Amino acid sequence: MPYRRIPFAQGQYYHVYNRGSGRQPIFREADNYLFVLRQVKKYARALCIVVIAYCLMPNHYHLLLRQDGVADAGLLPWRVFNSYTKAFNKRYNRSGTLFEGRYKAIHVDKDSYLLHLCRYIHANPVKHGLVTRLEDWPYSNYHEWIGTRDGALVDRELVREHFPTAQIYSQFVLDYLSKLEELPEGIKGYLLE
């Protein structure tokens, strides 16, 4: 799918992602991750955007968002990562771009792909070899999905609607990681590979 500015619409879902320029790290320490998460929380609340799934990785990030208000959901990543780049550059005495161009946003136009995107996003730290267990990566809302952390960046109704117990969602992600279940064929255009 081409990366172009897409129109954001109320009630719709979007997979938003980007990576560090030259695939370089965009997070150097825990405070960097926490800064971004505070900004996401702040702007999600202000713009009436619901965070469905997220994962912050050393050199890239994934956000799965639903626009509930009239404010363009594209404002969230723009504001969050503009402020983050300025803070990062100041903290590490550097200048210039941190990211590989503007963020990419793909409209999730098939409900069947939504849950597969969630597990793809949550599985990232294991797939990239950063941890061996999903529970060991603190910078995703996988913990909220399985009920081991009470964070604000999750749509609990959506989670309960599709996964009545934490074990069901956990197994859904583990099946993908163990290759018991592949992602649907058409979903490739929604992913950062």
Protein Blocks (a to p, Z undefined) as FASTA:
>chain_A
ZZddddddehiacddddddehhiafbfbfklmmmmmmmmmmmmmmnopacfbdcddfkbc
cdddddfblbdfklmmmmmmmmmmmmmmmmnopgdjfbecjadddddfbfklmmmmmmmm
mmmmmmnopambfklpmbbcklmmnopaccfbbcfklmmmmmmbfklmmmmmmmmmnoma
ccdfklmmmpcZZ
